[in-house]
């Protein structure tokens, strides 16, 4: 039996949380062909209901969340060598901002751990 030595990162959409992926995570974890796959959920604050007028809460913008993901990529995922990312909705936009920022900072080589 082959064991996969890879990490799958999930990034949820707006008005959601990492819990969104749990049913699919169960399917991935039970698949014998994906044995050894490490699943990592990237979570960020996302309100479950619209903000009220004059509310003191702030919804982070894509760039803020992408910077949070950058930190997680550099720390929590530092030892992961083969990384695939699955996104939904706003999660895809966050990933795009992360990739664009890394390239704009001359850090594209650090993205070689990502697989498509």
C-alpha positions in Angstrom: 0.0 0.0 0.0 1.4 3.4 -1.0 1.3 6.2 1.5 0.9 9.7 0.4 3.3 12.2 2.0 1.4 15.4 1.1 -0.7 18.1 2.7 -4.1 19.3 1.4 -5.0 22.8 2.6 -8.6 23.8 2.5 -9.7 27.5 2.5 -13.4 28.2 3.1 -15.6 30.9 1.6 -17.4 33.9 3.1 -19.9 33.4 5.8 -18.4 30.1 6.5 -15.7 28.3 8.5 -13.4 25.3 8.3 -16.3 23.1 9.5 -17.6 23.5 5.9 -15.1 20.9 4.8 -15.7 18.2 7.5 -18.0 16.0 5.4 -15.5 16.0 2.5 -12.6 15.6 4.9 -14.2 12.4 6.1 -14.4 11.1 2.5 -10.8 12.0 1.9 -9.6 10.4 5.1 -11.5 7.1 4.4 -10.1 6.8 0.9 -7.4 4.1 0.9 -5.7 5.7 -2.1 -5.2 8.9 -0.1 -3.7 7.2 3.0 -1.2 9.4 4.7 -2.7 12.6 3.3 -2.5 15.4 5.9 -5.5 17.7 5.8 -5.0 21.2 7.1 -7.9 23.6 7.3 -7.0 27.3 7.1 -9.6 29.3 9.0 -10.2 33.0 9.2 -12.9 35.2 10.8 -15.9 35.4 8.6 -19.2 36.6 10.0 -22.2 34.3 9.7 -24.6 37.2 9.3 -24.3 40.6 7.7 -23.0 43.4 9.8 -25.5 45.8 11.3 -25.2 49.5 10.4 -22.7 51.3 12.6 -21.4 48.0 13.9 -18.0 48.1 15.5 -17.0 44.8 13.9 -14.9 44.7 10.8 -14.8 42.0 8.1 -11.1 41.5 7.2 -10.4 42.2 3.6 -8.8 39.7 1.2 -5.3 41.1 1.6 -5.4 40.9 5.4 -6.6 37.3 5.2 -3.9 36.5 2.6 -1.3 37.9 4.9 -2.6 35.6 7.7 -2.3 32.7 5.3 1.3 33.8 4.4 2.2 33.5 8.1 0.5 30.1 8.4 2.3 29.0 5.2 5.7 30.0 6.7 5.1 28.6 10.2 2.4 25.9 10.5 3.0 24.5 7.0 6.8 25.1 7.1 7.6 21.3 7.0 5.1 20.3 4.4 6.8 19.6 1.1 4.0 18.7 -1.2 1.0 21.0 -0.8 -2.3 21.1 -2.7 -4.9 23.7 -2.0 -8.7 23.4 -2.4 -10.7 26.5 -2.1 -14.3 27.6 -2.2 -15.6 31.0 -3.3 -13.8 33.7 -1.4 -11.2 31.1 -0.4 -10.0 31.2 -4.0 -9.7 34.9 -4.0 -7.6 34.7 -0.8 -5.3 32.2 -2.4 -4.9 34.4 -5.5 -3.9 37.4 -3.2 -1.4 35.2 -1.4 0.2 34.0 -4.6 0.3 37.5 -6.1 1.8 39.0 -3.0 4.5 36.3 -2.8 5.4 36.9 -6.4 5.4 40.7 -6.0 7.8 40.3 -3.1 10.2 38.2 -5.1 9.3 35.1 -3.1 8.0 33.0 -6.0 10.6 30.2 -5.3 9.0 29.6 -1.9 5.8 28.5 -3.8 7.5 25.4 -5.2 5.9 23.3 -2.5 2.5 24.0 -4.0 1.3 21.5 -6.6 -1.5 21.9 -9.1 
